[in-house]
């Protein structure tokens, strides 16, 4: 398993990481760039080492394990879902 996949799994299990990922996505969306670098930097802060290119290579990671998680659904909706979090 690559570090990106390990990081993805950690994000899916950790609401604080999910919030950080959403913040990076929102900032990158506003700026029009920086998504790959932001996610890779966040991964490094948590001892997962992958490149920004790997982030883009795995851009289709949503729903890899079958059903989408609440977090993945939130990503698709652009963070517009309310509730669903413990």
C-alpha positions in Angstrom: 0.0 0.0 0.0 1.3 3.4 -0.9 1.7 6.2 1.6 -1.1 8.0 -0.2 -3.5 5.2 0.4 -2.4 4.9 4.0 -3.0 8.7 4.4 -6.4 8.4 2.7 -7.4 5.7 5.2 -6.2 7.9 8.1 -8.2 10.8 6.8 -11.4 8.7 6.4 -11.1 7.7 10.1 -10.1 11.1 11.6 -12.5 14.1 11.6 -9.7 16.6 12.4 -7.8 15.4 9.3 -10.9 15.7 7.3 -11.3 19.3 8.4 -7.7 20.0 7.4 -8.2 18.4 4.0 -11.4 20.4 3.4 -9.6 23.6 4.3 -6.8 22.8 1.8 -9.4 21.9 -0.9 -11.3 25.2 -0.3 -8.1 27.3 -0.3 -6.9 25.6 -3.5 -10.3 26.1 -5.1 -10.2 29.8 -4.3 -6.6 30.2 -5.4 -7.0 28.0 -8.5 -3.9 25.9 -7.5 -2.1 24.3 -4.7 -4.2 21.3 -4.0 -1.5 18.6 -4.6 1.2 20.5 -2.7 -1.2 21.2 0.2 -2.3 17.6 0.5 1.2 16.3 0.2 2.4 18.8 2.9 -0.4 17.8 5.2 0.5 14.1 4.7 4.2 14.9 5.6 3.0 16.5 8.8 1.5 13.2 9.7 4.4 11.0 8.5 2.9 10.0 5.1 5.3 10.7 2.3 3.9 11.1 -1.3 4.3 13.8 -3.9 1.8 16.3 -5.2 1.8 14.3 -8.5 0.6 11.3 -6.6 -2.3 13.3 -5.2 -3.4 14.1 -8.8 -2.8 10.5 -9.9 -5.2 9.3 -7.1 -7.8 12.0 -7.8 -10.3 9.3 -8.5 -9.8 7.8 -5.0 -13.4 8.6 -3.9 -15.4 5.4 -3.4 -12.4 3.1 -3.9 -13.7 0.7 -1.4 -17.2 0.5 -2.7 -19.6 2.8 -1.0 -18.7 6.5 -0.5 -18.1 7.5 3.1 -19.9 10.6 4.6 -16.6 12.5 4.1 -16.3 11.5 0.5 -19.9 12.6 -0.1 -19.1 15.9 1.5 -16.1 16.3 -0.8 -18.3 15.7 -3.8 -20.9 18.1 -2.6 -18.3 20.8 -2.1 -18.7 20.7 1.7 -22.4 21.6 1.5 -23.6 18.6 3.4 -24.7 19.3 7.0 -24.7 16.7 9.7 -23.5 13.2 9.2 -20.6 13.7 11.7 -20.4 12.3 15.2 
